[in-house]
Amino acid sequence: MIEKLIAILGWLRNFISPVLITMILGGFVYISLEKSLLGIFLGILIAILGFVIGVYFAERVRTKIGTDKFNAQVMASSDITGKKMKRACQILTYNGMINSEHRMLPLKNKI
């Protein structure tokens, strides 16, 4: 049940991103054409195009990768993983704050 809910929310997240971008773009087109009939038509056309792109993108992600895995990769913070984390552990090990297994060492009281 929870897995299904996470998959649905992930699909909606993947769907809504292109839709919001194209709706904003359609709004700018509408305003830039001075709220004319052509502006209304092009704004709606761009919004519909965003809806189609959103459905296509969300379905492609769901079938190829899976929504939960894709969103986990997108939300993964590079500050915690990769070279920055390795360098931080090297600095903390050198300063004697963590041991070689990257476990915190007790602080020494300096009074």
NUFITOR-318362 format. One line per field, with one value per residue: residue in one letter; y, x, z of N, C-alpha, C, O, CB in turn. Coordinates in Angstrom, 3 decimals. Glycine has a CB too. Layout:
<koldos>
resn a:...;
n.y Y:...;
n.x X:...;
n.z Z:...;
ca.y Y:...;
ca.x X:...;
ca.z Z:...;
c.y Y:...;
c.x X:...;
c.z Z:...;
o.y Y:...;
o.x X:...;
o.z Z:...;
cb.y Y:...;
cb.x X:...;
cb.z Z:...;
</koldos>
This chain:
<koldos>
resn m:i:e:k:l:i:a:i:l:g:w:l:r:n:f:i:s:p:v:l:i:t:m:i:l:g:g:f:v:y:i:s:l:e:k:s:l:l:g:i:f:l:g:i:l:i:a:i:l:g:f:v:i:g:v:y:f:a:e:r:v:r:t:k:i:g:t:d:k:f:n:a:q:v:m:a:s:s:d:i:t:g:k:k:m:k:r:a:c:q:i:l:t:y:n:g:m:i:n:s:e:h:r:m:l:p:l:k:n:k:i;
n.y -1.194:1.307:1.440:1.692:4.172:5.832:5.456:6.609:9.282:9.941:9.683:11.770:13.914:13.808:14.296:16.846:18.709:19.369:20.354:22.606:24.264:24.713:25.909:28.312:29.398:29.565:31.472:33.703:34.050:34.679:37.112:38.638:38.903:40.783:40.054:39.107:37.403:35.609:35.301:34.010:31.603:30.560:30.400:28.483:26.338:25.866:25.131:22.748:21.235:20.981:19.377:16.986:16.365:16.056:13.765:11.872:11.924:11.174:8.603:7.319:7.393:5.849:3.311:2.671:3.140:3.414:5.171:5.735:5.091:6.837:9.383:9.225:9.258:11.805:13.437:12.877:14.047:15.676:16.683:14.956:12.565:11.089:12.853:15.041:14.076:12.076:13.614:15.149:13.164:12.434:14.751:14.901:12.512:13.030:15.125:13.773:13.337:11.359:7.778:5.322:3.780:5.574:6.363:8.281:9.656:9.852:13.097:14.948:16.415:19.666:21.478;
n.x 0.819:1.867:4.046:2.781:1.532:3.800:4.849:2.819:2.858:5.457:5.176:3.382:4.985:6.998:5.429:4.332:6.409:7.322:4.834:4.305:6.439:5.866:3.363:3.976:5.600:3.669:1.997:3.696:3.886:1.243:0.934:2.941:1.964:0.075:-2.394:-4.092:-6.261:-4.711:-2.626:-3.954:-4.630:-2.056:-0.911:-2.577:-2.103:0.634:0.502:-1.009:0.766:2.784:1.409:1.160:3.879:4.574:3.070:4.209:6.932:6.708:5.589:7.566:9.750:8.625:8.352:10.945:12.911:11.682:9.654:10.271:13.003:14.136:13.432:14.786:17.429:17.507:17.058:19.223:21.832:24.748:26.455:26.657:27.534:30.165:33.128:33.321:32.422:34.307:36.640:35.995:35.948:38.629:39.847:38.705:39.686:42.431:42.525:41.919:39.324:37.615:37.842:39.614:37.551:35.602:34.086:32.789:34.982:35.368:35.179:37.864:38.096:39.113:40.013;
n.z 0.000:0.879:-0.825:-3.284:-2.954:-2.727:-5.279:-6.830:-5.933:-6.714:-9.489:-9.972:-9.230:-11.181:-13.386:-12.935:-13.085:-15.876:-16.674:-15.050:-15.841:-18.574:-18.331:-17.063:-19.052:-21.104:-19.912:-19.930:-22.709:-23.294:-21.891:-23.129:-25.701:-25.382:-24.238:-26.257:-28.658:-30.098:-28.267:-26.158:-27.455:-28.151:-25.578:-24.309:-26.035:-25.592:-22.883:-23.089:-24.590:-22.664:-20.822:-22.277:-22.655:-19.973:-19.186:-20.928:-20.091:-17.347:-17.568:-19.057:-17.284:-15.224:-16.446:-17.360:-15.280:-12.778:-10.532:-7.825:-7.583:-9.491:-8.436:-6.020:-6.892:-8.020:-5.803:-4.199:-2.247:-3.170:-1.367:0.734:-0.282:-2.255:-3.375:-1.620:0.858:1.315:1.502:3.747:5.730:5.649:6.658:9.232:10.300:10.275:12.118:14.380:15.194:14.282:13.909:11.856:10.851:10.466:12.694:15.327:17.720:21.284:22.729:24.111:27.213:27.701:30.091;
ca.y 0.000:2.481:1.470:2.202:5.601:6.474:5.429:7.592:10.618:10.125:9.915:13.129:14.849:13.795:14.856:18.257:19.578:19.989:21.069:23.935:25.056:25.157:26.830:29.615:29.868:29.963:32.736:34.771:34.270:35.359:38.495:39.347:39.219:41.789:39.435:39.016:36.078:34.776:35.004:32.988:30.352:30.041:30.041:27.201:25.323:25.550:24.391:21.385:20.572:20.621:18.252:15.792:16.075:15.561:12.373:11.055:11.829:10.398:7.198:6.783:7.161:4.738:2.024:2.399:3.151:3.347:6.534:5.902:5.084:8.073:10.509:9.083:9.721:13.254:14.109:12.536:15.234:15.442:17.116:13.832:11.469:11.438:13.371:15.947:13.265:11.413:14.631:15.499:12.073:12.527:15.868:14.534:11.482:13.701:15.921:12.883:13.389:10.056:6.761:4.896:3.233:6.740:6.436:9.421:9.385:10.728:14.348:15.087:17.663:20.521:22.526;
ca.x 0.000:2.737:4.846:1.909:1.373:5.070:4.946:1.865:3.385:6.622:4.692:2.842:6.103:7.629:4.469:4.032:7.545:7.188:3.564:4.481:7.352:5.179:2.285:4.614:5.979:2.426:1.568:4.547:3.486:-0.054:1.155:3.759:1.131:-0.887:-3.675:-4.922:-6.804:-3.556:-1.925:-4.734:-4.486:-0.691:-0.720:-3.255:-1.390:1.880:0.126:-1.392:2.021:3.421:0.670:1.544:5.280:4.581:2.591:5.227:8.117:6.394:5.418:8.872:10.520:8.010:8.601:12.381:13.700:10.835:9.560:10.961:14.446:14.485:13.348:15.867:18.656:17.423:17.125:20.453:22.666:26.160:27.220:26.813:28.210:31.199:34.434:33.234:32.329:35.595:37.577:35.625:36.406:40.085:40.173:38.334:40.626:43.709:42.386:41.673:37.933:37.021:38.862:39.708:36.260:34.727:33.214:33.160:35.751:34.934:35.902:38.669:37.803:40.277:39.628;
ca.z 0.000:0.964:-2.046:-4.335:-2.692:-3.078:-6.743:-7.364:-5.643:-7.577:-10.847:-10.008:-9.175:-12.497:-14.327:-12.680:-13.413:-17.197:-16.784:-14.453:-16.676:-19.793:-17.962:-16.849:-20.386:-21.770:-19.304:-20.468:-24.100:-23.237:-21.464:-24.107:-26.870:-24.908:-23.908:-27.466:-28.943:-30.458:-27.018:-25.450:-28.197:-27.990:-24.171:-24.065:-26.810:-24.871:-21.673:-23.503:-24.949:-21.394:-20.264:-23.044:-22.310:-18.592:-19.180:-21.595:-19.229:-16.144:-17.951:-19.466:-16.063:-14.491:-17.085:-17.537:-14.044:-11.593:-10.014:-6.542:-7.810:-10.189:-7.503:-5.043:-7.545:-8.194:-4.503:-3.484:-2.049:-3.457:-0.207:1.649:-0.958:-3.216:-3.001:-0.480:2.071:1.490:1.970:5.121:6.594:5.744:7.552:10.597:10.743:10.529:13.335:15.504:15.627:13.985:13.663:10.466:10.430:10.406:13.858:16.167:18.928:22.380:22.830:25.314:27.921:27.895:31.044;
c.y 1.261:2.591:2.053:3.713:6.372:6.527:6.465:9.008:10.930:10.397:11.330:14.178:14.938:14.425:16.376:19.184:20.173:20.771:22.478:24.826:25.574:26.069:28.232:30.223:30.327:31.263:33.904:35.090:35.061:36.838:39.279:39.687:40.103:41.239:39.394:37.595:35.107:34.379:33.935:31.630:29.745:29.635:28.699:26.072:24.906:24.765:22.953:20.592:20.135:19.446:16.955:15.390:15.507:14.115:11.458:10.841:10.960:8.916:6.567:6.474:5.951:3.394:1.678:2.218:2.823:4.720:6.729:5.935:6.375:9.260:10.427:9.554:11.229:13.977:13.803:13.761:14.897:15.921:15.946:12.717:11.998:12.018:14.258:15.161:12.579:12.397:15.041:14.427:12.090:13.629:15.506:13.452:12.111:14.492:15.070:12.888:12.098:9.069:6.310:4.251:4.319:6.742:7.564:8.955:10.297:11.979:14.384:16.436:18.426:21.678:23.118;
c.x 0.864:3.597:4.048:1.721:2.637:5.232:4.015:2.372:4.619:6.215:4.149:3.951:6.794:6.724:4.359:5.177:7.446:5.892:3.696:5.367:6.622:3.998:2.837:5.022:4.750:1.873:2.385:4.177:2.178:0.121:1.939:2.988:-0.056:-2.300:-4.643:-5.445:-5.692:-2.766:-2.628:-4.535:-3.096:-0.413:-1.342:-2.548:-0.089:1.572:-0.268:-0.156:2.777:2.739:1.070:2.978:5.366:4.138:3.639:6.438:7.849:6.237:6.734:9.741:9.959:8.355:10.085:13.107:12.838:10.837:10.324:12.476:14.902:14.476:14.409:17.188:18.659:17.631:18.394:21.361:24.123:27.037:27.516:27.630:29.346:32.455:34.384:33.195:33.655:36.621:37.269:36.085:37.927:40.496:39.861:39.255:41.962:43.660:42.068:40.248:37.180:38.153:38.803:38.424:35.197:33.681:33.726:33.920:35.256:35.799:36.670:38.371:39.094:39.866:40.864;
c.z 0.000:-0.288:-3.210:-4.192:-3.065:-4.595:-7.368:-7.128:-6.486:-9.016:-10.972:-9.984:-10.536:-13.549:-14.165:-13.071:-14.818:-17.361:-16.215:-15.313:-17.914:-19.481:-17.711:-18.182:-21.172:-21.220:-19.803:-21.924:-24.142:-22.875:-22.511:-25.379:-26.488:-24.762:-25.091:-27.638:-29.342:-29.213:-26.209:-26.123:-27.994:-26.545:-23.834:-24.804:-26.112:-23.602:-21.999:-23.902:-23.683:-20.722:-20.953:-22.715:-20.897:-18.488:-19.798:-20.696:-18.008:-16.466:-18.368:-18.252:-15.315:-15.107:-17.178:-16.210:-12.832:-10.935:-8.717:-6.710:-8.496:-9.232:-6.413:-5.626:-7.703:-6.864:-3.724:-3.419:-2.314:-2.299:0.738:1.010:-1.815:-2.606:-1.773:0.831:2.351:2.047:3.406:6.095:6.737:6.715:8.993:11.146:11.099:11.835:14.560:16.008:15.319:13.748:12.213:9.953:10.357:11.505:14.749:17.395:20.041:22.452:24.150:25.930:28.140:28.789:31.671;
o.y 2.178:3.694:2.813:4.445:7.449:7.530:7.127:9.844:12.067:11.230:12.016:15.209:16.031:15.025:17.104:20.354:21.397:21.749:23.440:26.009:26.747:26.928:29.223:31.414:31.365:32.075:34.976:36.255:35.994:37.709:40.448:40.654:40.152:41.896:39.616:36.700:33.932:33.248:33.054:30.627:28.557:28.627:27.871:24.973:23.721:23.829:22.033:19.407:19.042:18.605:15.941:14.209:14.583:13.322:10.391:9.716:10.103:8.066:5.402:5.429:5.119:2.433:0.505:1.245:2.041:5.354:7.766:6.721:6.943:10.055:11.458:10.183:11.868:15.007:14.413:14.418:13.946:15.605:15.960:12.000:13.199:11.717:14.236:15.533:12.507:12.060:15.256:14.750:11.799:13.437:15.775:13.465:11.762:14.527:15.599:12.480:11.768:9.459:6.853:4.178:4.016:7.085:7.766:7.972:11.399:11.916:13.908:17.466:17.894:22.723:24.019;
o.x 0.626:3.855:4.580:1.745:2.554:5.699:4.389:2.320:4.800:6.818:4.419:3.852:7.135:7.214:4.301:4.931:7.483:5.851:3.244:5.077:6.750:3.662:2.224:4.820:4.790:1.336:1.844:4.158:2.030:-0.486:1.645:3.321:-1.062:-3.276:-5.844:-5.113:-5.722:-2.291:-1.984:-4.301:-2.972:0.253:-0.727:-2.406:0.238:2.299:0.099:-0.046:3.342:3.404:1.296:3.262:6.139:4.761:3.929:6.918:8.664:6.706:6.988:10.389:10.722:8.622:10.446:13.840:13.235:11.883:10.957:13.156:15.930:15.416:14.881:17.985:19.698:18.302:18.627:21.613:24.664:28.226:28.516:28.347:29.460:32.806:35.308:33.856:34.083:37.382:38.187:36.565:38.457:41.414:40.665:39.577:42.562:44.642:41.960:39.991:36.215:39.276:38.029:38.219:34.014:32.523:34.931:33.543:34.777:37.012:36.183:38.392:40.054:39.427:40.763;
o.z -0.785:-0.770:-4.020:-5.182:-3.655:-5.135:-8.335:-8.031:-6.922:-9.692:-11.958:-10.648:-10.988:-14.506:-15.155:-13.365:-14.947:-18.108:-16.835:-15.492:-18.263:-20.297:-18.107:-18.418:-21.833:-21.974:-20.072:-22.323:-24.931:-23.499:-22.760:-26.063:-27.195:-25.126:-24.942:-26.860:-28.976:-29.113:-25.638:-25.450:-27.699:-26.309:-23.162:-24.269:-26.058:-23.268:-21.267:-23.586:-23.644:-20.117:-20.293:-22.517:-20.646:-17.781:-19.258:-20.550:-17.665:-15.710:-18.063:-18.191:-14.825:-14.386:-17.084:-16.034:-11.968:-10.797:-8.520:-6.051:-8.129:-9.223:-5.933:-4.929:-7.538:-6.810:-2.681:-4.429:-1.749:-2.249:1.455:1.708:-2.061:-1.465:-0.961:1.801:3.502:2.954:4.198:7.181:7.809:7.513:9.887:12.334:12.116:12.576:15.666:17.141:16.007:13.430:11.424:8.742:10.202:11.270:14.900:18.033:19.773:22.256:25.175:25.255:28.698:28.311:32.504;
cb.y -0.004:2.411:0.061:1.487:5.836:5.721:4.024:7.411:10.741:8.902:8.889:13.350:14.423:12.367:14.202:18.454:18.801:18.934:20.301:23.811:24.212:23.952:26.319:29.480:28.758:28.874:32.657:34.368:32.916:34.666:38.527:38.519:37.926:42.967:40.174:39.447:36.161:35.522:36.256:33.367:30.587:31.088:31.109:27.275:25.849:26.845:25.098:21.428:21.516:21.807:18.482:16.046:17.352:16.418:12.245:11.711:13.224:10.928:7.077:7.776:8.417:4.907:2.019:3.529:4.513:2.241:6.902:4.779:3.867:8.325:10.561:7.628:9.057:13.642:13.725:11.350:15.793:16.149:18.215:13.302:10.671:12.394:14.131:16.846:12.223:10.818:15.856:15.699:10.717:12.785:17.134:14.059:10.408:14.634:16.961:13.235:14.555:10.127:5.557:3.933:2.130:6.804:5.067:10.214:9.586:9.978:15.550:14.934:17.390:21.035:21.975;
cb.x -0.932:3.629:5.338:0.548:1.027:6.261:4.610:0.472:3.726:7.521:3.608:1.895:7.108:7.986:3.096:3.701:8.843:7.270:2.445:5.078:8.584:4.698:1.541:5.842:6.718:1.387:1.664:6.036:3.329:-0.981:1.895:4.973:0.628:-0.906:-4.314:-4.118:-7.860:-2.638:-1.785:-6.246:-4.746:0.333:-1.305:-4.734:-1.088:2.658:-1.031:-2.403:2.905:3.423:-0.840:1.395:6.153:3.689:1.249:5.663:8.565:5.118:4.411:9.598:10.502:6.501:7.999:13.033:14.370:11.325:8.122:10.575:14.846:13.517:11.967:15.987:18.819:16.067:15.940:21.185:22.496:26.567:26.466:25.447:27.224:30.657:35.027:31.991:31.207:36.087:37.537:34.108:35.943:40.698:39.402:36.881:40.814:44.068:41.308:42.568:37.235:36.062:38.678:40.851:35.812:34.047:33.170:31.915:37.274:34.983:34.938:40.183:37.096:40.846:38.687;
cb.z 1.203:2.223:-2.396:-4.298:-1.216:-2.437:-7.280:-6.717:-4.157:-7.517:-11.225:-8.835:-8.091:-12.900:-14.137:-11.219:-13.285:-18.266:-16.056:-13.054:-17.093:-20.594:-16.711:-15.923:-21.157:-21.632:-17.796:-20.374:-24.851:-22.212:-20.126:-24.456:-27.529:-25.853:-22.762:-28.720:-30.054:-31.452:-26.187:-25.419:-29.691:-28.441:-23.274:-24.502:-28.223:-24.521:-20.956:-24.682:-25.810:-20.456:-20.397:-24.565:-22.430:-17.730:-19.948:-22.910:-18.784:-15.486:-19.084:-20.391:-15.155:-14.446:-18.461:-18.319:-13.853:-10.599:-9.803:-5.589:-8.656:-11.351:-6.870:-4.578:-8.909:-8.803:-3.677:-4.171:-0.620:-4.759:0.537:2.080:-1.813:-4.187:-4.143:-0.601:1.946:0.154:1.053:5.237:6.037:4.360:7.147:10.645:9.656:9.360:13.148:16.609:14.971:12.743:14.611:10.308:11.387:9.067:14.632:16.587:18.680:23.722:22.718:25.008:29.275:26.533:32.134;
</koldos>
